[in-house]
Amino acid sequence: MTTKDLKGETEQEQFLARWSRLKQEVQDQPPQKAPEKAVDPKAPPPELPPVDKLTFDSDYRAFFHPKVDEDVRRAALKKLFSDPRFNVMDGLDVYIDDYSKSEPIPPAMLAGLRQAQNILKWAKEDEDKRRDAADQLTAKQQPAALQEQASPTIPADPSREPLADAKAPPDAPQQRGPAG
């Protein structure tokens, strides 16, 4: 080991020793409780400014007193958050646009769409012409005998034929399928 490695290890040991000591001190101390302000049940509610006169810079702490009516508290908060500073969109919301108003398609885009429709129409006509030509060519190449024949004969299925029963006498009726 080099002296640099030894120096790094001693620094780490010092760090870990200090960290362990501080953690132990925190665990040994009793938890400190924040002083609770006891609300005197006989005390009257605080004097509140009129909600109409509130501004953004007003002190709203009095409205959070336990004896303040919930409706008054909500009215004060509604007044606070009606300030335009709280109504700023961040621009990251993708659903903020009004999609109920449609914009007309620009004439240049409409012309491009019409041209695309014409190209597709021409391609379909060319495909129909090629298909008709191929059908005529195959019709000329088929012999007349194949065209007249309605359907080829289908050979009989050997599994449908009756099987001779080896145990039965020759004059007994034959059974279909394996004997069993």
C-alpha positions in Angstrom: 0.0 0.0 0.0 1.1 3.5 -0.7 1.0 6.4 1.7 -1.8 7.9 -0.4 -4.0 4.7 0.2 -3.2 4.8 3.9 -4.1 8.5 4.0 -7.5 7.8 2.2 -8.3 5.0 4.7 -7.6 7.1 7.7 -9.7 9.9 6.4 -12.5 7.5 5.8 -12.2 6.0 9.2 -12.3 9.4 10.7 -15.4 10.3 8.7 -17.1 7.0 9.7 -16.2 7.5 13.4 -17.5 11.0 13.4 -20.7 10.0 11.6 -21.2 7.1 14.1 -20.6 9.4 17.1 -23.1 12.0 15.8 -25.7 9.5 15.0 -25.4 8.0 18.5 -25.7 11.4 20.1 -28.9 12.1 18.2 -30.4 8.7 19.3 -29.4 9.3 22.9 -31.2 12.6 23.1 -34.9 12.6 23.9 -37.0 13.8 21.0 -37.7 17.5 21.2 -41.4 18.4 20.8 -42.3 21.7 19.3 -44.1 23.9 21.7 -47.8 23.6 21.0 -49.9 26.7 21.3 -52.9 25.7 23.3 -56.1 27.4 22.2 -58.0 28.8 25.0 -61.6 27.7 24.6 -62.8 30.9 26.3 -60.8 33.2 24.0 -62.7 34.9 21.3 -61.8 34.3 17.6 -59.2 36.7 16.2 -60.3 40.0 14.6 -60.4 39.4 10.9 -60.2 42.0 8.1 -63.1 42.0 5.7 -62.6 39.4 2.9 -63.4 42.1 0.3 -60.4 44.2 1.4 -57.9 41.4 1.2 -55.0 41.6 -1.3 -52.1 39.4 -2.2 -49.9 41.0 0.4 -52.4 40.7 3.3 -51.7 38.4 6.3 -53.9 35.3 6.0 -52.6 33.5 9.1 -55.6 34.7 11.3 -58.0 32.9 9.0 -56.4 29.6 10.0 -57.3 30.0 13.7 -59.4 27.0 14.9 -62.3 29.3 15.9 -62.7 30.8 12.4 -65.7 29.6 10.5 -64.8 27.2 7.6 -66.8 29.3 5.2 -64.9 32.5 6.1 -61.6 30.6 5.7 -62.6 29.3 2.3 -63.7 32.7 1.1 -60.3 34.2 2.2 -58.4 31.5 0.4 -60.6 31.9 -2.7 -59.8 35.6 -2.6 -56.1 34.9 -2.3 -55.9 32.4 -5.1 -58.0 34.5 -7.5 -54.9 36.7 -7.9 -53.5 36.4 -11.4 -50.1 35.3 -10.1 -51.7 32.0 -9.3 -53.3 31.6 -12.7 -50.2 31.2 -14.8 -50.0 28.1 -17.0 -46.5 26.6 -17.2 -46.9 25.6 -20.8 -46.0 22.0 -20.1 -49.6 20.9 -19.9 -50.5 19.3 -23.3 -54.3 19.5 -22.8 -54.6 23.3 -22.4 -55.5 24.0 -26.0 -59.2 24.4 -27.0 -59.7 21.6 -29.5 -63.4 22.4 -30.0 -62.6 25.2 -32.5 -61.3 23.8 -35.7 -59.1 25.8 -38.0 -59.7 25.7 -41.8 -57.2 23.7 -43.7 -54.8 26.0 -45.6 -55.3 26.1 -49.4 -51.8 24.7 -50.1 -52.5 21.7 -48.0 -55.9 21.1 -49.7 -54.1 21.2 -53.1 -51.6 18.6 -51.9 -54.5 16.4 -50.7 -56.3 16.6 -54.0 -53.1 15.8 -55.9 -52.6 12.7 -53.6 -56.2 11.6 -54.3 -55.5 11.9 -58.1 -52.3 9.9 -57.8 -54.1 7.1 -55.8 -56.9 7.1 -58.4 -54.4 6.7 -61.3 -52.6 3.9 -59.5 -55.9 2.1 -59.0 -56.8 2.5 -62.6 -53.4 1.1 -63.7 -53.8 -1.8 -61.3 -57.3 -2.6 -62.7 -55.9 -2.5 -66.3 -53.0 -4.9 -65.4 -55.4 -7.3 -63.6 -57.8 -7.3 -66.7 -54.9 -8.0 -69.0 -53.6 -10.8 -66.8 -57.1 -12.4 -66.7 -57.4 -12.2 -70.5 -54.0 -13.8 -70.9 -54.7 -16.7 -68.6 -58.1 -17.3 -70.3 -56.4 -17.6 -73.7 -53.8 -20.0 -72.3 -56.3 -22.5 -70.7 -57.3 -25.4 -73.0 -61.0 -25.4 -74.0 -61.6 -28.8 -72.3 -60.6 -27.4 -68.9 -62.9 -24.5 -69.3 -65.9 -26.7 -70.1 -65.4 -29.1 -67.2 -67.4 -27.8 -64.3 -65.5 -29.4 -61.4 -63.0 -32.3 -61.2 -64.2 -35.6 -59.8 -63.4 -36.1 -56.2 -62.0 -39.6 -55.3 -63.8 -41.5 -52.6 -62.6 -41.3 -49.1 -61.2 -44.8 -48.1 -62.1 -44.3 -44.5 -65.8 -44.2 -45.4 -65.8 -47.6 -47.0 -67.1 -50.5 -44.9 -64.5 -52.7 -43.3 -64.9 -56.5 -43.4 -65.3 -58.0 -40.0 -62.9 -61.0 -39.7 -64.9 -62.7 -36.9 -68.3 -62.4 -38.5 -69.6 -65.0 -40.9 -69.4 -64.1 -44.6 -73.2 -63.8 -44.8 -73.5 -61.4 -41.8 -74.0 -57.7 -42.4 -70.7 -55.7 -42.4 -70.1 -53.1 -39.8 -68.5 -49.7 -40.4 -65.4 -48.8 -38.5 -63.1 -51.0 -36.4 -64.7 -54.0 -34.6 -64.9 -53.6 -31.0 
